[in-house]
Every structure is written in C-alpha cells, then in structure tokens.
C-alpha cells in the first residue's frame, strides 16, 4: 500500500493513509464508520488499487454487495491479481446469484490462488451449493485434504465449522457434533461459535444466575433501601435542626432571665 501511495503528493498520501488506517481499525467493530472513511479515501485517490480494495471490503462488511463487487473488479483491473477472486464470488452469492459464484469456483483463476485463497473459494462454493438447497453437494465440496489435515492453519476452524454446519443441515447430528468439536480444537481466537453450537446439540442451556424476576426484585430492594437511607438522613437533618432550634430558644430565654 505504501508503495502505491508514493505516487501521490505527500500531503494527499498522508490523508489517504490516515483514512485507510481507520477503515482497517473499524471494519470489524463499526463497519458503518469504516465505510464512511473508505468513501473519503475513495474521493481522494480513486486511482489507487489499495483504496479501491479497502472500499470494496468496507462495502462488503455493510452488505453492499453490488458496490463491493464493482470496487473489487476495479482493484483487480489495476493489479492483475486474482487474490480477490473468492470474495468477488461471495459478492455474487450476496446478490442472489449462487450459480455465478459456482461458475467462478470452476474458473482458471482459482488455480492461481494460494492455499488460503483456494480454501476460501471452497467455502464460497459450498455456501453457493447451500443457497441452492444442494446440501449433499455442499458437504462433498468441503471434503478436501485441508479438511482432513491434522495441522492447524488460519482457515482450519472455519473449514471444520462449515463442514459441521452442513452435516447438521443434512440431519447427520453425530458427525456434526464430532466436527464442531474439531472446530473448537482449532479455533484458538474464537472466530466461530462452535462451542455454542456443540453445547446446543448436547442440550446444554446457559442461563443467568438470576432470572429476570429475581433481578427486578434485587433492583427494587436496592431502590427501597436507598430511599430508606435518604429518609433516615432527612429525618436526622430535621432532628438536628430541631435540636439547634431548641438550643437557640433556651439560649434566648437564659439571656432574657439575665436581663431581669
């Protein structure tokens, strides 16, 4: 990215870089704000491939699939890279065109992808099969050397999870349970909810220590206690004021007696 921005005037390059940094920082926690920053970068430097790619991912995160696809295509034209091919195919799915996604999964570009890209393409293709209610075909699509490998790679948890989910959709619960468990083993950063899915299959329910009624009762008691304390404080203040008043009256009477 830095190399691409070097073609811009220094001040402009710095402005664009700041916006791209914000896109990367916010895209997971606040995708709408990330999208806003991406639009600023796009207005400043639409001829920079990194900007078009960032704008594509920001649009994708906000389910603006048509816009995302246009940006990814533009970035690909500028770089000639096939790296974005799987996410472009997933945009086709988002637009309700799973057949197009499957067509892209069989294109020559897939053979040019690295291993991570090929696994991502397999996930997209399986998703497209499921979009078309071809569950068994989705299961077969996910069966691969990467799925069977014992080594854990960045894509392993997601691949195992997708396979378990497809098995469950096909009514193969025992196998789904096994693969959700395998997904948990490889999911070191919690990128999936495999543990929740497995617990659900095992009939485990997570409940709060206190039910809603009990929480409301605790809150009510706490409020009543606070009000009681406030009333006590007010009574004490009033009592202090009365005592001061009585003392003043007694003092006045004593003073009058001295005068007599």
N, C-alpha and C positions, 0 to 999 in steps of 0.2 A: 504493500500500500504506500509506504513512504516513497518508494521509487516512482510510483505513478504520480504522487502529489508534487514531486520535484519539477514536473513540467509546468506547474502553476506559479504565479508570482508569490513571493514569500508570505506576504500578509494573507493572501487568499488561501494559500496552502494551509496556514495555521488555523484559519477559521474553519475550513473544511475538516481538518483533522480533529478539531475540538468537537464538532458535531458528530463525526463518525465514532469517536470515543464514547460519547453519550448514547449513541444507538446501541453499541455493544454492551454498555453498562446496564441499560434499562430494558433491553428487549425481552428479558425473562420476567422481571418483576413489574414492569409498567410498559407493556407493548404499545399502548396508545401514545405515550410520551416519546418513546423511541421512534415511532413513526413520524411524529412531528419534527424531531431532529433530522430524520432522514430526508424529509422534504426540503428542509433548509439546505442541507448538503447538496441535494439534487439541483436546487435552483442555482447554487454557487458553482457547481462543477459537474454538469451532466455528461461531459465527455470523458470522465474518468471511470474506468471499469469498476474500481473498488467502490465508488459511490453508487453506481447502478446496482451492484451486488448487494450492498448494505440496504439500499432502498427496497430491493426485492425481498430480502429477509424480513424487514420491518413490515412490509405489506403482508407477507405470508403469515407472520405472527398475529396479524389482525384479521386473518381470513379474507383478505382482499386478493383472492387468487388470480383474477384476471390481470390486475395491476402487477402483482408479483411476477407472473409469468412473462409479462412484457419487459420488466426490468431484467430478469434473468436472461432472456433472449438477447437483450441489448448487451449485457455484460459478456455473454458468450461470443457474440459477434466481434466484440472488441479484443478479446483474448484468444479466441480459438480453442479454449479449454472445454473439456467435457465434464469437468468437476460438478457442474450444477445440473447435470442431466437427471439424476434421481429426484431432486426437489422440483424440477420442472415437470416431471411426470406426476409427482404428487399434486401439483397445482391442477393438472388435468383432472385428477380424481376430485379435487375440491370443486371444480367447475361442473361436476356431474358427468365426466367423460372417462369412465374407467377403461373403456375399450382403447382409447388413445393412449392411456398410461401403459396398458399391456403391449401395445404396438411399440412404444418407446422401450419397453423392457427387452424386446427382442431385436432392437436396433444395433448396428455395428458399434455405435458409440459406447455401449456397455462394456465391450471387451477392452476398451481403452481406460476404463476406470481402475483405480487401485482397489485393494481388497475391501477397504471400508466402504468405498463407493458401490462396489458390487453387492455387498451385503445390504446396503441401504436400498439399492434397486430391487433386491429380492423382497424386502419388506414392503416396498411400494406395490410391487406386482401382486403380492399376497393380499394386500389391502384392496387392490382393484378386484381380485377374484371374489373377495368377500362382499364388495359393493354389488357384485353381480349375483350374489347368493350362491356362489360356487365354493362352498366351504371345503369340500374334499380336495378340490384343486388348490385351494389356498394352503392346505396342510402339506400337500406334495411340494408346492413351490418353496416352502420354508425348509423342507428336508434337504440338508446340504452338509458338506464336510465341516463348514463353520459351526453348524448347529451341533454336530456330533463331537467336535473337538473338546478335549478336556482343558485346554489352556483358556484363560480368561482374557478377552480382548475388550476394547472400549464398546464394541457392539454386542457382546455376548448376552448381556442381561436383556436387552431389548429384543434380540432374536429369540431367545428362550421364552420370554414373556409372550411375544406374538404367537409362537407355536402353541404354548399352553392355552392361550385365549381361543385360538382356532379349534383346538381339540375340545375345549369346553363347549364351543358353539356347535360342534358335531355330536355332542352328547357323550363324549368319551371322558367322563369325570376322573376316573382313576389315573389315566395318563395325564390329564390336565393337572391334577394335583402333583404328580411327580415332576412335571416340567415347571410349574410355579415354584416348587421347592428348589429346583436347579437354578431358576432365575434369581431367587433370593441369594443363593450362594455366590453368584457372580455380580450381584448388584451392590457394590461397595458404597456408592454415593447416593443410594436411594432414588435412583432415576425412575423407578417403576413403583407401582403399588402392589407388587407381587405378594408381599406379606399379608396385606389386607385381603387379597383375593383368596389366598390359601386358607386364611382364618375363616372366611365366609364359607368356603367349601367344607371345612371341618365343623361348621356350626357354631363357631365362637363369636359371641357378640360382645362388643366393647360398650360399656355403659359408664356414665358418670358416677362417681362415688355418692353423690347426692342427686336425687331426682329433681325435676322442676318444682314440684310442690314443696320439697324439703328446702330447696334453695330459696324459694319465696318466703318460707316460714322463717329461715335464718335471717333474711333481709328484714322481714317485718319485726322480728325480735330485736335486731340491731337498731332499727329506727326507733322502736319504742324505748329501748334503753337510752338512746341518745336524747330523746325527748324528755325522759325522766330525769336525766342528768341536767338538762337545760332547766327544767322546772325546779329542781333542787337548788341549782345555782341561783336562779332568780329569787327563790324563797330566802336563801341565805343573804343575798344582796338586800332584799327588803327588810330582813331581820336586822341586818347591820345598820340600815338606815334608821329603823325604829329605835334601835339602841342609842344611835347618835343623837336622835331627836329627843329621847328621854333624858339623855345626859345633858343636853343643852337646856331643856326645861328645868331640870334640877339645879343646874348652874345659875339660871336666871333667878330662880326662887331664892337661892342662897344669897345671891347678890342683893336682892330686894331686902332680905332679912338683915343683912349687914347695914344697909342704909338706915333701917328703922332703929 
